[in-house]
Amino acid sequence: MADKTIMLACSAGMSTSLLVSKMQNAAKEKGKDYKIFATAASGIQDEIDKEHPDVLMLGPQVQYMEDSVKKITDAAGIPLTVINMQDYGMMNGEHVLETAQELMGDK
C-alpha cells in the first residue's frame, strides 16, 4: 500500500495520464511510494470516496470547477490546488510532484 495518494482531475482523465507517468518517475527517483492517478472531473466525488487521496490537483482546463470541488475537498479534509499551467503544458512531473508534496506536508 502506498504511503500517500495523489489524485489529478481533468476534463476526461486522459490528458493528465502522461503527467501521472512523469510524476510517478519523479517519485520513484526520490524514493517515495505514492499512488498517483488521474480521473475525469465528473468522477471526482466517486474517486474521493473510493481512494481517499491525500491531495487533489485539478488540471488547468477544469480550473473553473475549483470553487465547487473545494466544497467537496474541504468536507473530506483534502488539500486542493490547480496545477500550474506552465508545469502542465511542459508536463513537468517533478515540479507538479513537489507541489503535491508541499500540500501533503511530505517534502
C-alpha positions in Angstrom: 0.0 0.0 0.0 1.3 3.4 -1.0 2.4 6.0 1.7 0.3 8.8 0.0 -2.2 9.1 -2.8 -2.2 11.9 -5.3 -5.3 12.4 -7.4 -5.3 14.5 -10.6 -8.5 15.5 -12.3 -9.0 16.9 -15.8 -11.8 17.1 -18.4 -11.7 13.4 -19.3 -8.8 12.0 -17.3 -6.8 11.4 -20.4 -4.6 14.5 -20.8 -3.2 14.0 -17.3 -2.1 10.4 -17.9 1.3 11.5 -19.3 1.7 13.8 -16.4 0.9 11.0 -14.0 3.6 8.9 -15.6 6.2 11.7 -15.2 5.2 12.2 -11.6 5.5 8.5 -10.9 9.0 8.5 -12.3 9.9 11.6 -10.2 8.5 9.9 -7.1 10.5 6.7 -7.8 13.7 8.8 -8.2 13.0 10.4 -4.8 12.3 7.0 -3.2 8.7 7.9 -2.5 5.9 5.3 -2.6 3.0 7.3 -3.9 -0.1 6.2 -5.7 -0.7 8.8 -8.4 -3.7 8.5 -10.7 -5.9 10.7 -13.0 -9.6 10.8 -13.3 -12.2 12.7 -15.2 -13.6 15.7 -13.3 -17.0 14.2 -13.4 -15.8 11.3 -11.2 -14.1 13.4 -8.5 -16.6 12.6 -5.7 -16.6 8.8 -6.5 -12.8 8.7 -6.5 -12.5 10.6 -3.3 -15.0 8.2 -1.7 -13.1 5.2 -3.1 -9.4 6.2 -2.9 -9.3 8.8 -0.1 -6.5 10.8 -1.7 -4.1 12.9 0.3 -4.3 15.7 -2.2 -6.3 16.6 -5.3 -4.8 18.6 -8.2 -7.0 20.0 -10.9 -5.8 20.3 -14.5 -5.8 23.9 -15.7 -8.6 23.2 -18.2 -11.0 22.5 -15.3 -9.9 25.4 -13.2 -13.4 26.8 -13.5 -14.6 23.9 -11.2 -12.3 24.9 -8.3 -14.9 26.5 -6.1 -17.4 23.6 -6.4 -14.7 21.0 -5.9 -13.3 22.9 -2.9 -16.6 22.3 -1.1 -16.1 18.5 -1.6 -12.4 18.5 -0.6 -12.9 20.8 2.4 -15.6 18.4 3.7 -13.2 15.5 3.2 -10.1 17.4 4.6 -8.2 17.1 1.4 -5.9 19.9 0.1 -6.8 21.2 -3.4 -4.9 23.1 -5.9 -4.9 23.8 -9.6 -1.8 22.6 -11.5 0.3 25.4 -12.7 -0.4 25.9 -16.4 3.2 26.1 -17.4 4.1 23.0 -15.5 1.1 21.2 -17.1 2.0 22.4 -20.6 5.6 21.3 -20.2 4.5 18.0 -18.5 6.9 18.9 -15.6 6.1 15.9 -13.4 8.9 16.7 -11.0 7.6 20.2 -10.2 4.0 19.1 -10.0 5.0 16.3 -7.6 6.9 18.9 -5.5 3.7 21.0 -5.3 1.7 17.9 -4.2 4.4 17.1 -1.6 4.2 20.6 -0.1 0.4 20.3 0.1 0.7 16.9 1.8 3.4 18.1 4.2 5.7 15.4 2.8 8.6 17.3 1.4 
